[in-house]
Amino acid sequence: MKVSLSHLPHISSRVAVELNKSGLVTMTSGLDIVAREAETILTESVKREMALEEKVKAIVNANEEQIDYYLADERQLFFMIKRKLAPEFGVILAYDERYSDIAHKILDVLYEEDLIRYDVSENRVKNIIYDAITQCIADTGDIENAVYDKIKSYKRRLIPGTDEYEILYEKLYKDEIARRGMA
């Protein structure tokens, strides 16, 4: 699942909490600073992917006439161009590999900044971070589906993208996180 900037505070908090709960790591400066460092690394990754997608959109839009002329599948072309440009932007497209790389970067920063200490293998700690990220992303998908279902059940039809829709979505999203005990 693709991660948006709005999901990052939840993911980074989950990383900090899971590291603390693991019993394998000693926090030297508290959960907040660990979550902040994790969020910084996650934000860099998401912004790099957003920049890549903007570049790809610009290329597709610039060649729209040719795409129409050859009846090419625009979506398929988008992903082909994205795959070609990904290394230039430092984006790993395979999600498992990307989250593993991010987990390693988070671990490196936390260790170098002396925010955590551990006496187990580095790989075990990295796996805790990786599992926290991937599980939180999976939970986010479930939460979003629950929120969309609630919005659909409203008698009045709300239009995605409107202020009213976004406000309701945010409220229901926060309620669902609290209901699941994730806040």
N, C-alpha and C positions, 0 to 999 in steps of 0.2 A: 504494500500500500504506500502511496505517495504521502509524504508528511508535509503539512503546511506550517507556517511560522506560528500560528495560533496553538498548535499542539505541543510546541517545544517546552513551554514551562511545565506541563504535566509530565512529559517524558523525562526531563532533566531532574525533576523532583523525585520521580520514581527511581531513577538511577541512584540518587543519593540515599534514598530510603532503603533500597535493596542492598546496597553496599553496607549500610549500617546494620541491617538485620542479619546479614550473612554470618556475622561472628568471626569472619576471616580478616576483617579490616578494622583498623583503629582510625577513627576520624580525629584529626589534630585541631581542626578549626570549626567544626560543626557542619551540619547538613546544608545550610544556606549557601555557603561559599562553594561547596562541592557541586551543588545544583547549578549555581551560576557559571562555573567553569564548564560543566557539561553542556549547558545551554549555549554558551559561546561557540563551542565546537559544532554542536548540532546546527546552530544558526548559519555558520560559515558554509556547511555542507548544503543546506537548503537554498541559501542564496546563490551558491555556485550553480546548482541545478536550475534555479529560476533564470539566471543569466544565460545559461545554455539554451533553455527553451525560448527565451526572447530572441536570441540569435537565430535559432531554427525557424521561428515564426517569421522573422524578417526575410529570411531566405525563401521560404515558401511563398510569402506574400509577393516578393519581388518577381517570382517566377509563376505567378498565378495563371497568366495567359497560356504559357506552355503546358502547365498541368492540365488546364481545361482542354487545350487542343489535343493532347495525347490521351485524354480521358484517364489520367493516372489517379490512383487512389491517394488522395492528399494525406490521409492519416498514415498510411504505410510509408509514404515519402518522408513525413515528419519524423517517424521513428528511425528510418534509415539515415537521415541527415543527423539526427541526434546521436545515433550510435557512432557515426563518423567523427563528429566534433567533440564527443564526450572526453577523450583524453586531453584535448587542448584546454578544456575547462577544469580538468581534475575531477571529473565526475565518474564514479563507478556505477554502471547501470544495473548490475545484478544486486538486488536488495540485500541478500545474505552477505555478499562480499562487502557491500557498502557499510552495513551496520557493524560488521566485524572490524573494518578499518576505523570507523568512528569510535567504537569501543576501545580499540587500541590507542587512538589519539587521546581519548578522555583519560585512560589509565596513565599514559605518559605524562600528561599535564598534571594530573592529581599527584603523581609520585614526585615529579620534578619540583612542584611548588610545595612539597611536603605537607599536602593536605590529607593524605592517607598514609598509613603504614601497614605492612602485612608481612607474614612469615611463611606464606604458602607460595606456590608457583604463580608467576605472573599470569599464566594462561587461565588459572582458576578465577582470578579476580576479573580478568577481561571477560570471561564467560558470564560472570554475574552482571556486568555492565551490558553485555550483548543481550542476555536474556531479559533484562529489565527494559531495554529499548524495544525489542521485538514483541514482548508481551504487552507493553503499553500501546504499541501501534495496533496490535490485534484488538485490544480492548477498545481503542479509539474507534476502530471500524464498527465494532458492536454497538458502541455508544451512539455513533452517528446514525446507524440504522434505526436504533430505538427512537432517536430524536426525530428523524424523518417520518417514521411511522406515526408518532404523536402529532406532528404537524399535519400529516395527511388526514388524520382523524378529525380535525377541526371542521366544523360545518362550513365556515367561511374559507374560501380558497385563498391561500396566501401565495404571493408570487416571489420566487427566489430572486435575491438581489435587491429587493426593496428594503428600506430601513425597517419597516415593521417585521418583515420576515427575519432579518438578521438579528434584531433585538430578541425576538421570540426564540430563535435558534440558540443564541448565546445563553439565554435564561434556562431553556430546557436542557442544554448541554451541561451547564453547571449543576442543575438539579440532578441529572442522571449520574454525574460523577459523584456527587454527594450521596445519592441513594446507594451507589455501589461501594461506598466507603473509600473512595480514591482521593478525596479532597483533604 
